């Protein structure tokens, strides 16, 4: 349980929506049931934030983490939520590509990256590794990205196997 949830840091400027709390005078003009409902919602939100912060403080930092921006209603802007995971291998799948990161256990000094088409059995598609910038690449399953496939074939001067058949 302690490795599951949440570390928070508020990131200001991520959201330009300005929310203001109603004044006591404005709340007093509302019907009694609306006042009670708003009070209960505030209590639920405050309890949820308190629980999240408690779990955050009990969390053990590891070498594997995921960060996400969430609007938690604490003020303007989003909050960076960090979740730590304890694992020796990590797999990420998106748009037909599975990226595997190995070598995450304690005594390993290097990480190994590998990728393959996503899916079980006989997954389809060739995976292209496209340099984007210094120490950054994009992995793309060409079965999911027809225009990219056509561009690479033309750029590299390869004959398209589909045309030869």
C-alpha positions, 0 to 999 in steps of 0.5 A, spaced: 500 500 500 505 504 501 508 504 494 501 506 491 500 513 491 501 520 491 506 525 491 504 532 490 507 539 488 502 544 485 504 547 478 502 554 478 500 557 471 498 550 468 491 552 468 488 559 467 481 558 469 480 562 476 476 559 481 473 563 487 470 561 493 463 564 494 463 569 500 459 567 506 454 572 504 453 569 497 452 562 501 447 565 506 442 567 500 442 560 497 436 555 499 438 551 506 439 544 502 444 548 497 448 550 503 448 543 506 450 540 499 456 545 498 458 544 506 458 536 505 462 537 498 467 541 501 468 536 507 469 530 502 474 534 498 478 536 504 477 529 507 480 526 500 486 531 500 488 529 507 487 522 505 492 523 499 497 527 503 497 521 508 498 516 503 503 520 500 507 521 506 507 513 507 509 512 500 516 509 499 520 512 493 523 507 488 527 508 482 520 507 478 515 513 478 509 516 474 507 523 474 501 526 472 498 533 472 491 533 476 486 538 478 485 537 485 481 543 487 486 546 492 487 553 488 488 555 481 493 550 477 494 543 477 498 539 482 503 534 480 501 527 482 507 522 483 506 514 484 512 510 485 512 503 483 516 497 485 518 492 480 524 489 476 521 490 469 516 495 466 512 495 460 508 501 457 503 500 451 500 505 446 498 505 439 500 498 437 507 499 440 510 495 447 516 498 450 520 494 455 525 497 460 529 491 463 534 492 468 531 495 474 533 491 480 538 493 485 544 490 482 544 492 475 548 498 473 544 499 466 537 499 463 535 495 457 530 498 452 526 493 447 520 494 443 515 490 439 508 490 436 503 490 442 498 484 442 498 477 443 499 471 438 501 474 432 501 482 433 502 486 426 506 492 424 513 494 424 516 498 429 520 505 427 525 508 431 525 515 429 530 520 432 526 527 435 532 530 438 538 529 442 537 523 447 530 523 445 526 518 440 519 516 437 517 509 437 511 508 432 508 502 429 507 503 422 501 499 421 497 504 426 501 510 422 500 509 414 502 516 412 509 516 416 510 509 413 509 512 406 514 518 408 519 513 410 519 509 404 520 515 400 525 518 404 530 511 404 528 509 397 526 502 399 521 499 395 514 498 398 513 490 399 505 492 398 506 494 391 511 489 389 505 483 390 
